[in-house]
Amino acid sequence: MKAYFDTSAFAAILFEDDRWQHIADWIEAQQTQGCFSDFGWGEFVSAVGMRVRLGRMPAAEARDFLDVVSPGLRGWTRVEIVPADIAAATALLSEFALGLRLPDAIHIAVAQRLGLTLVSTDIRQVRAAASLGVAAINPLQPDGTPS
């Protein structure tokens, strides 16, 4: 299965955050080929920068970390965000009941454009995607469903 990972899902693995192994095990069990966007990578680098600003990681260590984790995604497909993704995401934002933020809407729009299942640990985003007809999975749920 090929799937599009939002930043929450692939960052948990790269940071080895709580339950990262659960996501890695899910990827292996599902034989999932990962896909992420240049936008998602930018969000990830921003998250590394946040750790530096909060004093959780020295800047030199952060630069080394990025050099180490980037090759770890070599087996994954990196896709570019296109203007139509931003337009689609902006349209999704007017569905106010979904409670989406622009980054979440962008990830949904990219997954929809590519025809891939969205993988995210953000339950609101997964539910919103599913309600829009976009296949979405939260690998931290026991059965992977968007509930």
Secondary structure in CASP SS format (residue, H / E / C, confidence):
PFRMAT SS
TARGET T0000
AUTHOR 0000-0000-0000
METHOD secondary structure of the structure
MODEL  1
M C 1.00
K E 1.00
A E 1.00
Y E 1.00
F E 1.00
D C 1.00
T H 1.00
S H 1.00
A H 1.00
F H 1.00
A H 1.00
A H 1.00
I H 1.00
L H 1.00
F H 1.00
E C 1.00
D C 1.00
D C 1.00
R C 1.00
W H 1.00
Q H 1.00
H H 1.00
I H 1.00
A H 1.00
D H 1.00
W H 1.00
I H 1.00
E H 1.00
A H 1.00
Q H 1.00
Q C 1.00
T C 1.00
Q E 1.00
G E 1.00
C E 1.00
F E 1.00
S E 1.00
D H 1.00
F H 1.00
G H 1.00
W H 1.00
G H 1.00
E H 1.00
F H 1.00
V H 1.00
S H 1.00
A H 1.00
V H 1.00
G H 1.00
M H 1.00
R H 1.00
V H 1.00
R H 1.00
L C 1.00
G C 1.00
R C 1.00
M C 1.00
P C 1.00
A H 1.00
A H 1.00
E H 1.00
A H 1.00
R H 1.00
D H 1.00
F H 1.00
L H 1.00
D H 1.00
V H 1.00
V H 1.00
S H 1.00
P H 1.00
G H 1.00
L C 1.00
R C 1.00
G C 1.00
W C 1.00
T E 1.00
R E 1.00
V E 1.00
E C 1.00
I C 1.00
V C 1.00
P H 1.00
A H 1.00
D H 1.00
I H 1.00
A H 1.00
A H 1.00
A H 1.00
T H 1.00
A H 1.00
L H 1.00
L H 1.00
S C 1.00
E C 1.00
F H 1.00
A H 1.00
L H 1.00
G C 1.00
L C 1.00
R C 1.00
L H 1.00
P H 1.00
D H 1.00
A H 1.00
I H 1.00
H H 1.00
I H 1.00
A H 1.00
V H 1.00
A H 1.00
Q H 1.00
R H 1.00
L H 1.00
G C 1.00
L C 1.00
T E 1.00
L E 1.00
V E 1.00
S C 1.00
T C 1.00
D C 1.00
I H 1.00
R H 1.00
Q H 1.00
V H 1.00
R H 1.00
A H 1.00
A H 1.00
A H 1.00
S H 1.00
L C 1.00
G C 1.00
V C 1.00
A C 1.00
A E 1.00
I E 1.00
N C 1.00
P C 1.00
L C 1.00
Q C 1.00
P C 1.00
D C 1.00
G C 1.00
T C 1.00
P C 1.00
S C 1.00
END
